[in-house]
Amino acid sequence: MDNRVHNATNTTKFWAVYKQFEQQRSVILHSNLCCLLRNAKDPDGRITLRQTIPNTWSVYKSVRAFISLPRVYASELAMETAVDLKQPLDVPLSDTDREIEVAIQEYLAKETPMDRLKEMFSKNHKNDYSNTLMFIYSSTYKAVAFTFLVMATISGIHGKQDFIDRNKASQFRSKMHANRLMMDTIWLYMFRGGFKWSFRVGVFVGSFLLVSQSFATYRNKSSPLEFFIAGGVTGGLLKMNLGLKGFLVGSIVGAVLGLLGGIPIYSAMSFGKQTQEDKHYLEVKNKVLYQRHLRKLTGEPSTAL
């Protein structure tokens, strides 16, 4: 009987202490939350991550600016007419489709080559860079990353073999010391070869795509001609350190290689409907549809751009 009373007393004390602990924890959490909300609210009363944890916000913005992630806007989801952008033109067009087609043709007739070029290097209404510029950026850093991995591996193999050849008659304090020196040599060769070739490939790919895409955007037409010009300019720039003769030879060789590579690339682009004319037409159509959607939301009449 005494043991039961003792156990019941201990249980009652335990639950009393636990309840007191829970009350104190709730008070602490409530005070911390109030402090957080006081520091995190802007004048409108909304919680902002930027004011709450500024260091994390700055890191997030840096990573978000470096990595291109797709953005989805509510206005795009609400555009019912923008779903089928590759509708064939040989089907009967409704009155709305005819209005859109007229607006597209009027926009294409008004724009100038410099307007297209400026639009290529500027941000749109969504604060995003053009698809052409993002294509150049993504292609360049992918080529740089792939080249660095491949050439670093090859250079590391050469570094190991070179260390073995140079130290056949060398004496080391221990086997661990020899392995450490060999690994240092391998890492040195890897980073040196990787950075050297990735820099060259990055300059070549970036310059080639920038010149070719700028020329195609200015003309609003795809052809092997822009690859010919881009190859000549890029080849001359890469051999400029060899003087005028090296610049001329590099330009000629680069132009010929650009033309040889541009013919099959242009054929594939034409077959897949990915020429400059097709891509620009879809971009203008997206812009027209977006403007029409905004006019519907604001109640303005749907007129041409």
Secondary structure as GFF3:
##gff-version 3
##sequence-region A 1 305
A	DSSP	alpha_helix	2	40	.	.	.	ID=ss1
A	DSSP	alpha_helix	49	52	.	.	.	ID=ss2
A	DSSP	alpha_helix	54	66	.	.	.	ID=ss3
A	DSSP	alpha_helix	74	78	.	.	.	ID=ss4
A	DSSP	three_ten_helix	80	82	.	.	.	ID=ss5
A	DSSP	alpha_helix	95	110	.	.	.	ID=ss6
A	DSSP	alpha_helix	113	120	.	.	.	ID=ss7
A	DSSP	alpha_helix	131	166	.	.	.	ID=ss8
A	DSSP	alpha_helix	175	219	.	.	.	ID=ss9
A	DSSP	alpha_helix	224	238	.	.	.	ID=ss10
A	DSSP	three_ten_helix	240	242	.	.	.	ID=ss11
A	DSSP	alpha_helix	243	271	.	.	.	ID=ss12
A	DSSP	alpha_helix	276	298	.	.	.	ID=ss13
###
